[in-house]
């Protein structure tokens, strides 16, 4: 009997959705950073084994939007809980049950699918705090399963995967078994560059930062030549991204190139430039060009 279905991972920003997906997949397909709201598209990632196929939809965290990009991020997160076979509601012990959580849970009550409470970061909290959080969430929603995990260390993640398969319906292979994502290479390259910017830049810059792939060509010897723009909204941010004598931009480029080479399996020549495009997050045309809106 072969089982298959779609799983959405949903929760507040920065609770570890992408980290969990990365551990399950063993590949860095979903952008991970310590900054909240780092996932901007609902990346579909496919895990296929002998008797099952799980298609994961990794969503942005649901939050109160401040601009058109934020509205888009929330919309795709909310849309992802419709027409799936299983929902993983991910949270952490540091987070009290609040209005944002209740907003998500009220929507989940309308969905006739299993909903797991997945409590992440249990390795960073006391047993009493974990137990208190599980009790608080159990009082406001009737979860199908409750699983405490550490996505960073992989604790209880295999058990979570087993439970997910248990609740999947019988079904076909929706994707070829060697396919691990439906995202194009250019998208993953852009997200890899953006991740390095998120990690290395100060708090006020990153979410006004996007990556525009200008060219991506493979030469006869197999080397990829990639030209990309790092977009920011303010002239002051441009200087921060470039750094003294270009030091920060060089660091972003070096770290990104290493991960891109691992992903593409070949040498990469990466050239980065910094451009100011004011209020790009409120420009429908720019958001479409950058792949954030269809």
C-alpha positions in Angstrom: 0.0 0.0 0.0 1.4 3.4 -1.1 0.5 6.5 0.8 0.8 10.1 -0.3 -0.4 13.5 0.5 0.3 17.2 1.2 1.5 18.6 4.5 1.5 22.2 5.4 3.8 23.5 8.2 2.3 26.7 9.8 2.8 28.9 12.8 4.2 32.2 13.9 7.4 33.6 12.4 10.7 32.2 13.6 9.3 29.1 15.3 11.5 26.7 13.2 9.3 25.7 10.3 12.2 25.8 7.8 14.6 24.1 10.2 12.2 21.2 10.7 11.7 20.8 6.9 15.5 20.9 6.4 16.0 18.1 9.0 13.4 15.9 7.5 14.7 16.4 4.0 18.4 16.4 4.7 18.8 19.2 2.1 18.8 23.0 2.6 15.9 23.8 0.4 14.0 26.3 2.6 15.8 29.5 3.7 16.8 29.4 7.4 17.8 32.4 9.4 17.5 33.8 13.0 15.5 36.7 11.6 11.6 36.2 11.5 9.6 36.2 8.3 12.5 34.7 6.2 10.4 32.3 4.1 8.5 34.3 1.5 7.2 31.6 -0.9 5.3 28.4 0.0 8.1 26.1 -1.1 7.0 22.6 -2.1 9.4 20.0 -1.0 9.0 16.3 -1.8 10.1 13.4 0.4 9.7 10.0 -1.3 10.5 6.6 0.2 9.5 3.1 -0.7 5.9 3.2 0.6 5.0 6.9 0.8 5.4 10.4 -0.6 5.0 13.5 1.5 4.8 16.9 -0.2 5.6 19.7 2.2 4.4 23.2 1.8 6.7 25.5 3.9 4.9 28.7 4.5 5.8 32.2 5.7 4.9 32.8 9.3 1.5 34.4 9.8 1.8 37.9 11.1 0.2 41.3 10.9 1.3 42.7 7.4 2.9 46.1 7.1 3.2 46.3 3.3 2.1 44.5 0.1 4.9 41.9 0.5 3.6 41.2 4.0 0.1 40.8 2.8 1.2 38.4 0.1 3.2 36.3 2.7 0.2 36.1 5.0 -2.2 35.2 2.1 -0.1 32.2 0.9 0.3 31.0 4.5 -3.5 31.1 5.0 -4.2 29.6 1.6 -1.8 26.7 2.3 -4.0 25.3 5.0 -6.8 24.6 2.5 -6.9 21.4 0.5 -4.1 19.6 2.3 -4.1 16.3 4.0 -2.3 17.2 7.2 -1.4 20.4 9.1 1.6 20.8 11.4 0.9 23.7 13.8 4.4 24.6 15.0 5.2 26.6 18.1 7.7 26.9 20.9 7.5 27.1 24.7 8.7 30.8 24.6 5.4 31.8 22.9 2.2 32.3 24.9 -1.1 31.5 23.2 -2.0 34.8 21.6 -4.3 36.5 19.1 -2.1 35.4 16.2 -2.3 31.7 17.3 -6.0 31.9 17.8 -6.4 33.5 14.4 -4.6 30.4 12.8 -6.5 27.9 15.0 -9.9 29.4 14.2 -9.1 28.8 10.5 -7.9 25.3 11.2 -11.3 24.5 12.9 -12.8 24.9 9.5 -10.5 22.3 7.9 -11.5 18.7 8.0 -8.0 17.4 8.3 -5.7 16.1 11.1 -3.9 18.9 12.9 -0.7 18.1 14.9 0.6 20.3 17.6 4.4 20.2 17.1 6.2 21.9 20.0 9.7 22.9 18.9 12.8 23.9 20.8 12.2 21.6 23.8 16.0 21.3 24.2 16.1 25.0 25.1 13.4 24.9 27.8 12.7 23.2 31.1 10.4 20.2 31.3 7.9 22.2 33.4 7.8 25.0 30.7 7.2 22.4 28.0 4.4 20.7 30.0 2.8 24.1 30.7 2.8 25.1 27.0 1.4 21.7 25.9 -1.4 22.1 28.5 -2.2 25.7 27.3 -2.5 24.8 23.7 -4.5 21.6 24.4 -7.1 23.7 26.2 -7.8 25.9 23.1 -7.8 23.3 20.3 -8.4 19.6 19.9 -5.2 18.5 18.2 -5.0 15.1 16.6 -1.5 14.4 17.8 0.9 16.3 20.1 4.7 15.9 19.5 7.4 17.8 21.3 10.6 18.1 19.2 13.9 19.8 18.6 14.1 20.5 14.9 17.7 21.8 15.3 18.9 18.6 16.9 16.4 16.2 15.2 14.9 15.0 18.5 11.6 13.1 17.9 11.6 14.2 14.2 11.7 10.5 13.0 8.7 9.8 15.3 6.9 12.8 13.8 7.6 11.5 10.3 6.2 8.1 11.2 3.0 9.7 12.5 2.6 11.9 9.4 2.7 8.8 7.2 0.2 7.1 9.5 -2.4 9.8 8.7 -1.7 10.0 5.0 -4.4 8.5 2.6 -3.6 5.9 0.0 -2.5 7.7 -3.1 -0.2 7.9 -6.1 3.3 9.4 -6.5 2.5 13.0 -7.4 6.1 13.7 -8.3 9.0 11.5 -9.7 10.8 9.8 -6.8 14.1 11.6 -7.6 12.5 15.1 -7.4 13.0 16.9 -4.1 11.5 20.4 -4.9 9.3 22.1 -7.5 11.2 25.3 -7.3 13.5 26.3 -10.1 17.3 26.6 -9.6 17.2 30.3 -10.0 14.8 30.7 -7.1 16.9 28.5 -4.8 20.1 30.4 -5.8 18.3 33.8 -5.1 17.1 32.5 -1.7 20.6 31.2 -0.8 22.1 34.7 -1.4 19.3 36.3 0.6 19.9 34.0 3.5 23.5 35.1 3.7 22.4 38.7 3.7 19.9 38.0 6.5 22.5 36.3 8.6 25.2 38.9 8.1 23.4 42.2 8.1 22.0 44.2 11.0 18.4 43.8 12.1 17.0 47.0 10.3 18.3 46.0 6.8 17.3 42.4 5.9 13.6 42.5 5.3 14.0 45.4 2.9 16.4 43.2 1.0 15.6 41.0 -2.0 17.7 39.3 -4.7 17.3 39.7 -8.4 19.0 37.1 -10.6 20.2 39.0 -13.7 22.0 36.1 -15.5 22.7 32.4 -14.8 24.6 30.6 -17.4 26.5 27.3 -17.5 29.8 27.3 -19.5 31.2 24.4 -21.5 33.4 23.3 -18.6 30.4 23.1 -16.2 31.0 26.3 -14.3 28.0 28.4 -13.5 28.3 32.2 -14.0 25.7 34.0 -11.9 25.1 37.8 -11.9 22.7 39.1 -9.2 21.5 42.3 -7.6 20.9 42.7 -3.9 18.0 45.1 -3.7 17.5 47.5 -0.8 15.1 50.3 -0.1 17.4 53.0 1.3 20.6 54.6 0.3 21.9 54.2 3.8 21.3 50.4 3.6 23.3 50.2 0.4 26.5 51.3 2.3 25.8 48.8 5.1 25.4 46.0 2.6 28.6 46.9 0.7 30.6 47.4 3.8 34.0 49.1 4.3 36.0 48.6 1.0 33.3 46.1 -0.1 34.0 43.7 2.8 30.4 42.9 3.7 29.3 42.3 0.1 32.4 40.1 -0.5 31.5 38.0 2.7 27.9 37.6 1.5 29.1 36.5 -1.9 31.7 34.0 -0.6 29.3 32.3 1.8 26.5 32.2 -0.8 28.8 30.8 -3.5 29.8 27.9 -1.2 26.2 26.9 -0.6 25.3 27.3 -4.2 28.2 25.1 -5.3 27.0 22.4 -2.9 23.5 22.7 -4.3 24.4 22.7 -8.0 27.3 20.3 -7.6 29.7 22.3 -9.6 32.0 25.4 -9.5 30.2 28.8 -9.4 31.4 32.3 -10.3 29.1 34.7 -8.4 29.0 38.4 -9.0 26.9 40.6 -6.7 25.9 44.2 -7.0 23.8 46.4 -4.7 20.9 48.5 -6.0 18.5 50.8 -4.3 14.8 50.3 -5.3 12.8 52.4 -2.9 9.6 50.9 -1.5 9.9 47.8 -3.6 7.9 45.8 -1.1 4.9 48.0 -2.0 5.4 47.7 -5.7 3.1 45.1 -7.3 5.2 45.0 -10.5 8.5 44.5 -8.7 7.0 41.8 -6.5 5.9 40.0 -9.6 9.3 40.4 -11.2 11.0 39.0 -8.1 8.7 36.0 -8.0 6.7 36.9 -4.9 3.4 37.4 -6.7 1.9 35.7 -9.7 
